[in-house]
């Protein structure tokens, strides 16, 4: 079976410096992978590059998504193909209500991916969105607010998960989604991710800490140091990292 995502020998450069080198990873349909590692190990560089951020230059390797060359298509085309990024820091867009943003994004992807239900009517979409918000314990008025403007860190993370469960991606790249969350917010965010789990949803979860993995159980855990995977294993590897830290690896 062809993997949903196949990365082979990927090297990424930022401002003339190689951050990720000869990186390889495969993610199958329905799998959740966690990448753990210290600051500066290249985790965020990896996921931003997969989404097509222009600040990152690929200097070698290949990335195949659904059997097609991901690196050859534009960021919006990657999103339409079913790729989703929840970044560390969400951009604020004044004057664009969250519901309008999601309505436009949903229908742009639905045309390409044959998503269901068909929601070209703003009224039908609002009803659909309100049901999704209820699952996250979000007040309906939240959808009227400008995208990420004036939101707390926890509210921004909830908004990202609302986007996730609304847009129904095939592969979600979740970059430190647990960062800055209190226990209640972490549970809500985790429940949103878990509600997506199926044979048609995969995720690459980037994190420093094990606590989100107590709620979102990964199928595979990888340790990334100096732009490469140093070790891979099951959920038990995260427990070992919490106990022993990254000092067992050459992080200097």
C-alpha positions as CSV (number, residue, x, y, z in Angstrom):
1,X,0.0,0.0,0.0
2,X,1.3,3.5,-0.9
3,X,1.8,5.7,2.2
4,X,-0.3,8.8,2.5
5,X,2.9,10.8,3.0
6,X,6.3,9.7,2.0
7,X,9.4,11.8,2.8
8,X,12.7,10.6,1.5
9,X,16.1,12.3,2.0
10,X,14.6,15.7,2.6
11,X,17.0,18.6,3.3
12,X,15.8,22.1,4.1
13,X,17.8,25.3,4.2
14,X,16.9,28.6,5.9
15,X,19.0,31.7,5.3
16,X,21.8,29.7,3.9
17,X,21.8,27.3,6.9
18,X,20.8,23.6,6.6
19,X,18.2,23.0,9.3
20,X,16.8,19.6,8.2
21,X,19.1,17.1,6.6
22,X,18.5,13.8,4.8
23,X,15.1,13.4,6.6
24,X,12.9,10.4,5.8
25,X,9.5,9.4,7.2
26,X,6.4,7.6,6.1
27,X,2.8,8.2,7.4
28,X,0.1,5.7,6.5
29,X,-3.6,6.4,6.2
30,X,-5.2,6.6,9.7
31,X,-1.9,6.9,11.5
32,X,-1.0,9.5,14.1
33,X,2.7,10.2,14.4
34,X,4.4,12.4,17.1
35,X,7.7,14.1,16.6
36,X,9.5,15.2,19.8
37,X,12.7,17.0,20.2
38,X,14.4,20.0,21.8
39,X,14.2,23.6,20.5
40,X,16.1,24.1,17.2
41,X,15.9,20.5,16.1
42,X,14.0,21.4,12.9
43,X,10.5,20.2,13.8
44,X,8.7,23.4,12.9
45,X,10.9,23.9,9.8
46,X,9.7,20.5,8.6
47,X,6.0,21.1,8.9
48,X,6.1,24.6,7.5
49,X,8.1,23.3,4.5
50,X,5.5,20.6,3.9
51,X,2.8,23.2,3.8
52,X,4.9,25.3,1.4
53,X,6.1,28.3,3.4
54,X,8.3,30.4,1.1
55,X,11.0,31.1,3.7
56,X,12.2,27.5,3.6
57,X,14.2,26.1,0.7
58,X,14.3,22.5,-0.1
59,X,17.8,21.6,-1.2
60,X,17.3,17.8,-1.6
61,X,15.0,14.9,-1.3
62,X,11.4,14.1,-2.3
63,X,8.0,14.4,-0.6
64,X,5.1,12.4,-2.0
65,X,1.5,13.0,-0.8
66,X,-1.2,10.6,-2.0
67,X,1.4,9.3,-4.6
68,X,2.0,12.8,-6.1
69,X,4.9,15.2,-5.8
70,X,3.9,17.6,-3.0
71,X,6.8,19.9,-3.5
72,X,5.8,20.8,-7.1
73,X,2.4,22.3,-6.1
74,X,1.5,25.7,-4.4
75,X,0.4,26.0,-0.8
76,X,-3.2,26.5,-1.6
77,X,-3.2,23.4,-3.8
78,X,-1.7,21.4,-0.9
79,X,-4.6,22.5,1.3
80,X,-7.1,21.6,-1.4
81,X,-5.4,18.2,-1.7
82,X,-6.1,17.6,2.0
83,X,-3.1,19.0,3.9
84,X,-3.7,21.2,7.0
85,X,-1.3,23.1,9.2
86,X,-2.0,24.4,12.7
87,X,1.1,26.6,13.2
88,X,2.8,27.6,16.4
89,X,1.7,31.2,15.9
90,X,-1.5,32.0,14.2
91,X,-1.8,35.1,12.0
92,X,-4.4,37.7,13.0
93,X,-6.6,38.9,10.2
94,X,-8.7,42.0,11.1
95,X,-12.1,42.3,9.6
96,X,-12.4,38.7,8.4
97,X,-14.9,36.8,10.7
98,X,-13.9,33.2,11.5
99,X,-17.1,31.9,9.9
100,X,-16.5,33.7,6.6
101,X,-12.9,32.4,6.5
102,X,-14.1,28.8,7.1
103,X,-17.0,29.1,4.6
104,X,-14.6,30.2,1.9
105,X,-12.0,27.6,2.7
106,X,-14.5,24.8,3.1
107,X,-16.0,25.4,-0.4
108,X,-12.7,25.9,-2.0
109,X,-11.6,22.5,-0.8
110,X,-15.0,20.8,-1.4
111,X,-14.8,21.5,-5.1
112,X,-11.6,19.6,-5.4
113,X,-12.0,16.8,-2.8
114,X,-15.7,16.0,-3.1
115,X,-16.2,16.8,0.6
116,X,-19.5,16.1,2.2
117,X,-21.9,17.6,3.0
118,X,-22.2,20.1,0.2
119,X,-22.6,23.5,1.9
120,X,-22.7,26.3,-0.7
121,X,-25.4,28.1,1.2
122,X,-24.1,30.3,4.0
123,X,-27.1,29.5,6.2
124,X,-26.5,25.7,5.9
125,X,-22.8,26.2,6.5
126,X,-23.5,28.2,9.6
127,X,-25.7,25.5,11.0
128,X,-22.9,22.9,10.2
129,X,-20.3,25.2,11.9
130,X,-22.4,25.7,15.0
131,X,-22.7,21.9,15.5
132,X,-18.8,21.6,15.2
133,X,-18.5,24.5,17.8
134,X,-20.8,22.7,20.2
135,X,-18.4,19.7,20.2
136,X,-15.6,22.0,21.4
137,X,-17.8,23.8,23.9
138,X,-17.4,27.1,22.0
139,X,-20.1,29.8,22.1
140,X,-21.7,30.5,18.7
141,X,-20.6,34.2,19.0
142,X,-17.0,33.1,18.6
143,X,-17.5,32.6,14.9
144,X,-18.4,36.3,14.5
145,X,-15.0,37.4,15.8
146,X,-12.2,38.4,13.4
147,X,-9.8,35.6,12.7
148,X,-7.5,35.2,15.7
149,X,-7.7,38.9,16.5
150,X,-7.8,39.6,20.2
151,X,-7.9,36.0,21.1
152,X,-6.0,34.4,24.0
153,X,-3.4,31.7,23.3
154,X,-5.9,29.0,24.3
155,X,-8.7,30.5,22.2
156,X,-6.4,30.6,19.1
157,X,-5.7,26.9,19.6
158,X,-9.4,26.1,19.9
159,X,-9.9,28.1,16.7
160,X,-7.3,26.0,15.0
161,X,-9.0,22.8,16.1
162,X,-12.4,24.2,14.9
163,X,-10.7,24.7,11.5
164,X,-9.4,21.1,11.7
165,X,-12.7,19.4,12.3
166,X,-14.6,21.7,9.9
167,X,-12.2,21.3,6.9
168,X,-11.7,17.6,7.4
169,X,-8.1,17.3,6.1
170,X,-6.5,14.0,5.2
171,X,-3.3,14.9,7.0
172,X,-3.0,17.4,9.8
173,X,0.3,19.0,10.7
174,X,-0.1,20.1,14.3
175,X,2.8,22.3,15.4
176,X,2.9,22.5,19.2
177,X,-0.8,22.6,19.5
178,X,-0.5,22.0,23.2
179,X,1.7,25.1,23.8
180,X,0.4,27.4,26.5
181,X,-2.8,25.5,27.2
182,X,-4.2,24.9,30.6
183,X,-5.6,21.5,31.5
184,X,-9.2,22.3,30.5
185,X,-8.2,23.8,27.1
186,X,-5.8,20.9,26.5
187,X,-8.7,18.4,27.0
188,X,-10.9,20.3,24.6
189,X,-8.2,20.5,21.9
190,X,-7.4,16.8,22.4
191,X,-11.0,15.8,22.2
192,X,-11.3,17.7,18.9
193,X,-8.3,15.8,17.5
194,X,-9.6,12.5,18.7
195,X,-13.0,13.1,17.1
196,X,-11.2,13.2,13.7
197,X,-9.5,9.8,14.1
198,X,-10.5,7.4,11.4
199,X,-9.0,5.4,8.5
200,X,-9.3,8.6,6.4
201,X,-7.5,11.0,8.8
202,X,-3.8,11.1,9.7
203,X,-1.8,13.5,11.8
204,X,1.8,14.6,12.4
205,X,1.9,16.0,15.9
206,X,4.9,18.1,16.9
207,X,5.5,18.6,20.6
208,X,8.1,19.2,23.3
209,X,6.2,17.5,26.0
210,X,4.4,14.3,26.7
211,X,1.2,15.7,28.2
212,X,-0.8,16.0,25.0
213,X,0.2,12.4,24.2
214,X,-1.7,11.4,27.4
215,X,-4.9,12.4,25.6
216,X,-4.0,11.9,21.9
217,X,-2.4,8.4,21.7
218,X,0.1,8.3,18.8
219,X,0.8,5.2,16.8
220,X,4.4,6.1,16.3
221,X,6.8,8.5,18.2
222,X,10.0,9.9,16.6
223,X,12.8,11.8,18.3
224,X,14.2,14.6,16.1
225,X,17.6,16.0,16.8
226,X,19.7,18.2,14.6
227,X,17.3,17.9,11.7
228,X,17.2,14.1,11.6
229,X,15.2,11.3,13.3
230,X,17.5,9.7,15.8
231,X,15.0,7.1,17.1
232,X,11.5,5.9,16.5
233,X,9.2,3.7,18.5
234,X,5.7,3.4,19.9
235,X,4.0,5.4,22.6
236,X,6.4,4.0,25.2
237,X,9.2,6.0,23.6
238,X,7.5,9.2,24.8
239,X,7.4,7.9,28.3
240,X,11.1,7.1,28.2
241,X,11.8,10.6,26.9
242,X,9.9,12.1,29.8
243,X,11.9,10.1,32.2
244,X,15.4,10.4,30.6
245,X,15.1,13.6,28.6
246,X,17.1,14.3,25.4
247,X,20.5,14.1,27.1
248,X,20.8,10.5,25.9
249,X,21.1,11.9,22.4
250,X,23.9,14.2,21.1
251,X,22.1,17.5,21.2
252,X,25.1,19.8,21.5
